[in-house]
Structures are given as structure tokens and as C-alpha cells.
Amino acid sequence: MIGSLALLAACALPRSGPNKTEIFRGSVEKGGNTHVIYVNDHVTRASAFAPAFGFSASFRNAAQVGADEIRAGDRLGLAIWENVQDGLLTSAGASSAQLTEIQVDSDGFIFVPYAGRIRAAGNTPDRLRQIITDQLSVRTPDPQVSVTRVAGDGATVSVMGRVGAQGVYPIERPTRTLSAMLARAGGVTIPPEVAVITVKRGAESGKVWLTDLYTSPANDIALRPGDLVIVEEDQRAFTSLGALGGQTRVPLGNEVINAVEAIAMVGGLSTQLADPTGVFILRDEPPSVASRVLGRPVSTTTRFAYVLDLTRPNGLFLARDFIIRDGDTLYVTEAPYVQWQKTLGAITGSAATADRLSNLGN
């Protein structure tokens, strides 16, 4: 009778999750779809895959944009002086004509009175000045021309996300690199250790940690017209469940976290509940990693339940070498005796309650 009560109590009692035996029942060897594997030196090396942020060679090798080069969409200011009393463009009593805010059209041309339609895109202001001067010289003696470039839609970068001032900013001489443009947008408004910078350029994109941007000059790439710069907080995290000091979702930040550090970050193993032989890391491995771990070709993403037995002689060292990745679930099973304690407590508690009810009846 006591055995039956114990069995019934064990089935009905609450607990933090499956025990170690139940997890092993879901293994491939038992007909399940999960590879349950004890961690050893081979597994720590084969699974040590950490996707890295960084810019491709096309980003890093791009030359800086010429700050003075005129592009379609730019705005120009022209001033023209003529050495005659009644000039083509100057009004009576004025020595010069001011043509402000001339827009370079989508084909890269501008229109200047008496000079006609002139290609501006691709030229520097000085080269355009010479072209306009040559065109006007056939109509007025010795004209003097000044051309200034006002950054417009032709050479701009959009900066979005967690910055001081989102907006569209021109690529000017001081803001031709990524770090300079971030400073122009008011800087990053989140802690540097969790800030990720994404640059989208056409069909390509690249990411870099803000801290890596400052420490590695190669990451401070030259910006190109039309780039989209996004600053966001890193969303990578792992989840802790089971007999631990805390059950929560833990951000990874830009650090490489091992299993020992992950356990410590949530308060360690529960001394009252945890089974140190049942520390599991659950994850979906890409084919390349799964092939290395299993030692045979794998063509699809595969579920793995890595087992860490901290009571083994090198258990803590293996846990220290095992890298935690984004999306991992750290789960620790309860020790077997915990369920027995709960069962005994349920039985003795029920018996005590029955005695009290019996006494009340008498």
C-alpha cells in the first residue's frame, strides 16, 4: 500500500521539469529525435562555434567618398561676376549674380543661364567652375565664377536606432567614416558592451560590436551614399530552467560565455534541489557543427542535448570549456532524492491530516 501511495504521489507531485531519465528517453537511440551526448574534450572542440560579427572585404576595402565630388541630388551655389556695366546676368548697379540652391537633377545636370545644361555630377566644384567659365566666356568678357557645394540628397547616410538624433546626414569631409557619422548623429545611447552597429549597403549588410569599432581601425569603414546605419541593442541570450538559483532569460552581451559562467550568472546550482550529474544544454546545431560532433555527414539542423556531469574528475573543466551560444537552454534536473522527499512529505502530511480529521470526528 505504501509503495502504491508513493508511486501515485510521485506521479502527481509538482516539479521543475523532466528528470534525467525522461530526457534520455527522448534520445535518438530510444527512438526520439534528439542526440543526447555527454560532453568530452572532442565535443567541446567540435561544438565551439561562435558566429562572429564583422564587415566583409567589400566593406573594409571601399575607399572614402570624395567630400567635394558633386552628385545627383546635391545643391549648389553659384556666384558670377562680369567685367561689363550691363552684363548678361548682373542687374544694374550689381557687380555679381548670385544663383543659390541650384539642384543637380537625377541625371546629374544643372542649368545655368547663357551656359546651358551642364553636367555637374562627377565633377568637383573647381572643375565645374572651369566648365561654366568656359561656356560663359563666349558671351561675356572674362567672367569670374564661384561654385560652392551644399550637401544634398546625393551623398547622404540614414542613421537609425539607439542614437542621440536619428536622421539623414550628408557625407561631408568630417563624417566620411562610420564612427564619425555616429558621433554626428549624437552618439550611441545604450551601453557600449551591448551595442551592435549594422550597416546596410544595397543587398549587402555587415555588423560590428561598438567596442570592436573603437578598438579595431579596420572596422571603421568608409561610408557610401545611400548607406543605412542601424544601432540596436544585442538580443542574443540563453534561457536557464530547472534546479538553478534563477529561471530567467539572460543576455549574452558581447562576451564569450562558458557553461560555468552561465550557471554562475543565474545564481549557481540550487543546493537543495540540483542534480550535478544532470546539467543539460539544449540547442539546435547547424549541419556543419552537427557533422563535427557526430563524426559523420549531417545535412539538416539537428537537436542536441549536451550533458555535463559536474561530479566527474574533469567535469568542471569540461563545463568551463563548453561555450554557451545564442538561443541555448541551460536546464538542470532535480536530484532523485528530492522527489522522494516530496513523496514522503505528501504521504506523511496526508496521514497527519487524516489523524486530525479523525480526532475532530471523535
Wavefront OBJ file of the C-alpha trace (Angstrom):
o trace
v 0.000 0.000 0.000
v 2.810 2.398 0.918
v 4.532 1.591 -2.392
v 1.365 2.324 -4.322
v 0.858 5.591 -2.485
v 4.449 6.554 -3.170
v 4.054 5.821 -6.879
v 0.850 7.818 -7.096
v 2.341 10.694 -5.130
v 5.449 10.773 -7.319
v 3.351 10.980 -10.463
v 1.197 13.803 -9.126
v 3.777 15.896 -7.297
v 4.895 19.210 -8.832
v 8.465 19.577 -10.082
v 10.581 21.982 -12.125
v 10.764 19.787 -15.238
v 11.708 16.343 -16.584
v 14.276 14.257 -14.789
v 17.406 12.888 -16.367
v 15.864 9.529 -17.212
v 12.962 11.164 -19.037
v 15.306 13.287 -21.134
v 17.324 10.229 -22.142
v 14.102 8.550 -23.259
v 13.828 11.179 -25.987
v 17.235 10.349 -27.447
v 17.769 9.050 -30.967
v 18.864 5.713 -29.513
v 15.442 5.416 -27.819
v 13.524 6.380 -30.955
v 13.427 10.144 -30.295
v 14.772 12.996 -32.398
v 17.418 14.413 -30.065
v 21.069 13.445 -29.803
v 21.800 13.195 -26.071
v 25.587 13.358 -25.742
v 27.889 13.534 -22.749
v 30.346 16.391 -23.121
v 34.008 15.427 -23.524
v 37.066 17.136 -24.981
v 36.043 16.243 -28.541
v 32.543 17.659 -28.058
v 33.813 20.932 -26.566
v 36.133 21.444 -29.547
v 33.618 20.369 -32.189
v 30.780 22.491 -30.811
v 32.880 25.603 -30.149
v 31.244 27.581 -32.914
v 30.519 31.236 -32.210
v 29.143 33.334 -35.077
v 31.304 36.435 -35.254
v 30.315 39.940 -36.242
v 32.367 41.854 -38.764
v 32.409 43.559 -42.143
v 33.211 41.786 -45.392
v 36.184 42.721 -47.559
v 33.963 44.789 -49.847
v 33.024 46.992 -46.896
v 36.553 47.257 -45.498
v 38.191 47.935 -48.867
v 35.786 50.649 -50.012
v 37.601 53.953 -50.431
v 36.376 57.081 -48.744
v 33.944 59.178 -50.712
v 35.439 62.352 -52.126
v 33.903 65.013 -49.943
v 33.945 67.572 -52.777
v 32.547 65.363 -55.522
v 29.188 66.571 -56.792
v 26.372 64.036 -57.096
v 22.808 63.956 -58.345
v 20.595 65.478 -55.702
v 23.232 67.895 -54.379
v 22.534 71.593 -54.118
v 24.993 74.129 -55.495
v 25.531 77.820 -55.030
v 26.888 79.883 -57.954
v 28.215 83.439 -57.983
v 29.100 85.040 -61.343
v 30.991 88.327 -61.799
v 31.080 90.144 -65.153
v 33.519 92.873 -66.235
v 30.870 94.972 -68.006
v 28.358 97.594 -66.875
v 25.323 95.802 -68.219
v 26.101 92.116 -68.091
v 24.212 89.041 -69.137
v 23.318 88.029 -65.608
v 24.117 91.019 -63.406
v 21.488 93.655 -62.823
v 22.086 97.391 -62.955
v 24.334 98.550 -60.168
v 25.312 94.984 -59.150
v 28.722 93.518 -59.765
v 27.709 89.863 -59.491
v 24.813 87.492 -59.913
v 24.018 85.026 -57.115
v 22.398 81.734 -58.128
v 21.629 79.870 -54.899
v 20.221 76.410 -54.241
v 20.637 75.021 -57.748
v 19.547 71.380 -57.614
v 21.539 68.781 -59.522
v 18.884 66.729 -61.312
v 18.597 62.943 -61.311
v 20.689 62.744 -64.492
v 23.474 64.784 -62.877
v 22.917 68.078 -64.801
v 22.241 71.702 -63.850
v 21.024 74.606 -65.969
v 22.985 77.879 -65.963
v 21.548 80.847 -67.916
v 23.538 81.547 -71.115
v 25.723 78.497 -70.428
v 23.021 75.913 -70.957
v 22.641 72.445 -69.487
v 25.921 71.399 -67.901
v 26.869 68.070 -66.369
v 27.735 68.639 -62.705
v 27.716 65.117 -61.230
v 31.152 63.565 -61.019
v 32.955 66.923 -61.033
v 34.474 68.827 -58.160
v 33.261 72.378 -57.570
v 36.534 73.712 -59.039
v 36.195 71.638 -62.208
v 32.566 72.747 -62.616
v 33.680 76.358 -62.145
v 36.069 75.992 -65.074
v 33.369 74.433 -67.279
v 30.885 77.219 -66.548
v 33.567 79.875 -67.080
v 34.445 78.435 -70.485
v 30.782 78.363 -71.523
v 30.141 81.964 -70.458
v 33.365 83.324 -71.945
v 31.919 83.185 -75.447
v 29.100 85.573 -74.386
v 30.687 87.922 -71.848
v 34.317 89.011 -71.449
v 36.392 87.405 -68.710
v 33.626 86.136 -66.398
v 34.577 85.092 -62.866
v 32.668 82.145 -61.430
v 32.481 80.708 -57.922
v 30.871 77.306 -57.201
v 30.103 76.029 -53.706
v 28.684 72.608 -52.913
v 25.941 72.283 -50.324
v 25.461 68.640 -49.354
v 22.082 67.439 -50.510
v 20.290 64.203 -51.272
v 23.100 62.906 -53.447
v 25.579 61.892 -50.712
v 23.685 61.065 -47.561
v 23.509 58.307 -44.975
v 20.476 57.343 -42.879
v 21.198 56.727 -39.187
v 18.512 54.944 -37.161
v 18.028 53.197 -33.838
v 19.595 53.895 -30.473
v 21.397 57.117 -31.280
v 21.032 60.627 -29.947
v 19.423 62.011 -33.091
v 18.083 59.777 -35.855
v 18.087 61.298 -39.297
v 19.544 61.612 -42.774
v 23.036 63.089 -42.707
v 25.280 64.269 -45.554
v 28.654 62.660 -46.117
v 30.943 65.602 -45.549
v 34.661 65.793 -45.037
v 34.451 65.200 -41.250
v 31.813 62.440 -41.500
v 33.122 60.061 -44.126
v 33.666 57.125 -41.723
v 31.272 55.090 -39.589
v 32.490 56.311 -36.206
v 32.413 59.944 -37.311
v 28.861 59.587 -38.625
v 27.718 58.030 -35.336
v 29.212 60.958 -33.486
v 27.405 63.326 -35.883
v 24.118 61.580 -35.007
v 24.595 62.270 -31.317
v 26.413 59.104 -30.347
v 25.073 55.772 -29.098
v 22.556 55.929 -26.252
v 22.918 52.363 -24.921
v 25.824 50.751 -23.043
v 28.729 50.101 -25.452
v 29.085 46.461 -24.439
v 25.605 45.576 -25.805
v 25.510 47.959 -28.784
v 25.574 46.382 -32.259
v 26.077 48.504 -35.385
v 24.576 47.257 -38.659
v 25.440 48.852 -41.999
v 23.220 48.005 -44.978
v 24.556 48.816 -48.427
v 22.357 47.664 -51.277
v 21.918 43.893 -50.960
v 24.858 43.576 -48.542
v 24.979 44.134 -44.815
v 27.533 43.820 -42.050
v 27.523 44.002 -38.258
v 30.084 45.002 -35.693
v 30.163 45.478 -31.932
v 30.522 49.116 -30.948
v 33.511 48.193 -28.777
v 35.172 46.459 -31.753
v 34.544 49.538 -33.866
v 36.615 51.603 -31.467
v 39.382 49.056 -30.868
v 39.945 47.925 -34.480
v 40.563 50.589 -37.165
v 39.606 48.097 -39.898
v 36.010 48.170 -38.625
v 35.753 51.944 -39.015
v 34.664 51.596 -42.622
v 34.181 54.378 -45.153
v 30.528 55.184 -45.770
v 28.917 55.346 -49.192
v 25.906 57.354 -50.398
v 22.686 55.535 -49.549
v 24.097 53.530 -46.628
v 21.706 52.689 -43.796
v 23.281 52.613 -40.331
v 21.252 50.942 -37.556
v 22.227 50.969 -33.884
v 20.443 48.391 -31.733
v 20.855 46.506 -28.511
v 22.120 42.958 -28.873
v 19.277 40.474 -28.447
v 21.374 37.321 -28.012
v 20.544 35.410 -24.847
v 20.281 31.997 -23.233
v 17.499 30.649 -21.018
v 18.018 28.981 -17.654
v 15.488 26.476 -16.282
v 15.271 23.811 -13.610
v 17.116 23.450 -10.322
v 19.122 26.649 -10.542
v 19.344 29.802 -8.472
v 17.156 31.548 -11.037
v 14.973 30.691 -14.004
v 15.230 33.507 -16.495
v 16.422 34.728 -19.885
v 19.994 36.009 -19.657
v 21.567 38.417 -22.209
v 24.899 37.258 -23.587
v 26.347 40.684 -24.378
v 29.494 40.690 -26.470
v 31.341 38.250 -24.254
v 32.019 34.555 -24.894
v 30.266 32.729 -22.040
v 31.065 29.172 -20.961
v 28.789 26.805 -19.062
v 30.381 27.507 -15.673
v 29.889 31.250 -16.151
v 26.314 30.711 -17.341
v 25.493 28.720 -14.201
v 27.094 31.382 -12.024
v 25.170 34.177 -13.790
v 21.860 32.702 -12.573
v 22.964 32.037 -9.003
v 24.550 28.607 -9.381
v 23.038 25.177 -8.769
v 20.326 25.003 -6.138
v 21.936 23.233 -3.170
v 18.554 21.887 -2.087
v 17.360 20.601 -5.455
v 20.025 20.258 -8.170
v 21.495 17.042 -9.525
v 25.097 17.921 -10.514
v 25.136 14.908 -12.848
v 22.190 16.290 -14.854
v 23.260 19.629 -16.300
v 21.887 19.877 -19.848
v 22.500 22.390 -22.646
v 19.744 22.140 -25.259
v 20.277 23.601 -28.716
v 19.733 23.169 -32.461
v 23.068 22.654 -34.204
v 23.699 23.686 -37.830
v 24.758 20.851 -40.174
v 28.461 21.799 -40.094
v 28.672 21.612 -36.288
v 26.455 18.531 -36.030
v 28.712 16.731 -38.519
v 31.807 17.507 -36.451
v 30.204 16.415 -33.183
v 28.772 13.168 -34.538
v 31.726 12.363 -36.799
v 29.546 11.763 -39.849
v 27.869 13.926 -42.511
v 24.678 15.679 -41.398
v 22.627 17.680 -43.889
v 19.992 19.309 -41.677
v 19.759 21.267 -38.453
v 19.792 18.753 -35.605
v 18.628 18.825 -31.984
v 21.244 18.161 -29.326
v 21.047 17.751 -25.571
v 24.590 18.055 -24.232
v 25.084 16.527 -20.789
v 27.568 17.872 -18.247
v 28.324 15.651 -15.245
v 29.986 18.004 -12.778
v 30.837 15.141 -10.414
v 33.320 13.600 -12.850
v 37.030 14.319 -12.209
v 37.213 16.726 -15.154
v 33.550 17.744 -15.130
v 34.144 21.340 -14.093
v 36.939 21.735 -16.639
v 34.682 20.465 -19.422
v 31.951 22.864 -18.288
v 34.481 25.692 -18.312
v 35.467 24.830 -21.911
v 31.906 24.393 -23.228
v 30.729 27.595 -24.965
v 27.161 28.843 -24.494
v 25.531 30.241 -27.626
v 22.570 32.393 -28.531
v 19.287 30.531 -28.056
v 20.704 27.847 -25.748
v 18.607 26.449 -22.907
v 20.513 25.607 -19.726
v 18.476 23.053 -17.783
v 19.425 21.330 -14.517
v 17.433 18.316 -13.316
v 16.396 17.758 -9.738
v 18.286 15.214 -7.649
v 16.442 11.869 -7.320
v 16.097 12.171 -3.551
v 14.136 15.424 -3.950
v 11.169 13.558 -5.374
v 11.404 11.021 -2.569
v 11.352 13.844 -0.041
v 8.305 15.352 -1.741
v 6.641 11.932 -1.844
v 7.305 11.207 1.817
v 6.161 14.679 2.738
v 2.958 14.185 0.788
v 2.296 10.799 2.448
v 3.124 11.888 5.992
v 1.269 15.108 5.502
v -1.794 13.229 4.286
v -1.590 10.845 7.232
v -1.321 13.724 9.707
v -4.292 15.413 8.100
v -6.302 12.164 8.355
v -5.420 11.850 12.058
v -6.555 15.420 12.718
v -9.830 14.820 10.900
v -10.329 11.594 12.865
v -9.743 13.396 16.170
v -12.206 16.080 15.173
v -14.789 13.367 14.476
v -14.308 11.859 17.944
l 1 2 3 4 5 6 7 8 9 10 11 12 13 14 15 16 17 18 19 20 21 22 23 24 25 26 27 28 29 30 31 32 33 34 35 36 37 38 39 40 41 42 43 44 45 46 47 48 49 50 51 52 53 54 55 56 57 58 59 60 61 62 63 64 65 66 67 68 69 70 71 72 73 74 75 76 77 78 79 80 81 82 83 84 85 86 87 88 89 90 91 92 93 94 95 96 97 98 99 100 101 102 103 104 105 106 107 108 109 110 111 112 113 114 115 116 117 118 119 120 121 122 123 124 125 126 127 128 129 130 131 132 133 134 135 136 137 138 139 140 141 142 143 144 145 146 147 148 149 150 151 152 153 154 155 156 157 158 159 160 161 162 163 164 165 166 167 168 169 170 171 172 173 174 175 176 177 178 179 180 181 182 183 184 185 186 187 188 189 190 191 192 193 194 195 196 197 198 199 200 201 202 203 204 205 206 207 208 209 210 211 212 213 214 215 216 217 218 219 220 221 222 223 224 225 226 227 228 229 230 231 232 233 234 235 236 237 238 239 240 241 242 243 244 245 246 247 248 249 250 251 252 253 254 255 256 257 258 259 260 261 262 263 264 265 266 267 268 269 270 271 272 273 274 275 276 277 278 279 280 281 282 283 284 285 286 287 288 289 290 291 292 293 294 295 296 297 298 299 300 301 302 303 304 305 306 307 308 309 310 311 312 313 314 315 316 317 318 319 320 321 322 323 324 325 326 327 328 329 330 331 332 333 334 335 336 337 338 339 340 341 342 343 344 345 346 347 348 349 350 351 352 353 354 355 356 357 358 359 360 361 362
